[in-house]
Amino acid sequence: MSFSNRVILVVDDDPDICWALEHVLGRVGARCIRALDGRTALQATQLNRLDLILLDAKLPDMDGLEVARQIHSAEPGLPILLVSGYFYKDDLVIQDALAQGLICGFVEKPFLHAAIIAAMETALGSHPATATAVSP
């Protein structure tokens, strides 16, 4: 799958994680927008035509799943991958979010670059009914 001209919002309060994700995504041709908190992520969603969101679960101003709820309410077709070191793929809250279609996938931190790319391919090639969780 080609990521050329795909616009991806990277949401994480750790600038180093943002840099790492932007580096991986840049190598596959994606264009990245960065948000370091939930409020900025919500604004970026309103102001940009996004193809995908990579969203941290714990942000300084909002819970990542609350950000996902608000984005899903405004843009129900926009795929959101939760990327977290706080939760695990088997956690009930993650399984519930996947089942509800709130997120379309989950990647645990620390992550392998290949795991991010694979999750993105799945997210951009599927719909919430085929949601998955990816381990490093």
Secondary structure as GFF3:
##gff-version 3
##sequence-region A 1 136
A	DSSP	beta_strand	7	11	.	.	.	ID=ss1
A	DSSP	alpha_helix	15	27	.	.	.	ID=ss2
A	DSSP	beta_strand	31	35	.	.	.	ID=ss3
A	DSSP	alpha_helix	38	47	.	.	.	ID=ss4
A	DSSP	beta_strand	52	56	.	.	.	ID=ss5
A	DSSP	alpha_helix	64	74	.	.	.	ID=ss6
A	DSSP	beta_strand	80	84	.	.	.	ID=ss7
A	DSSP	alpha_helix	92	100	.	.	.	ID=ss8
A	DSSP	beta_strand	105	108	.	.	.	ID=ss9
A	DSSP	alpha_helix	113	124	.	.	.	ID=ss10
A	DSSP	three_ten_helix	128	130	.	.	.	ID=ss11
A	DSSP	beta_strand	132	134	.	.	.	ID=ss12
###
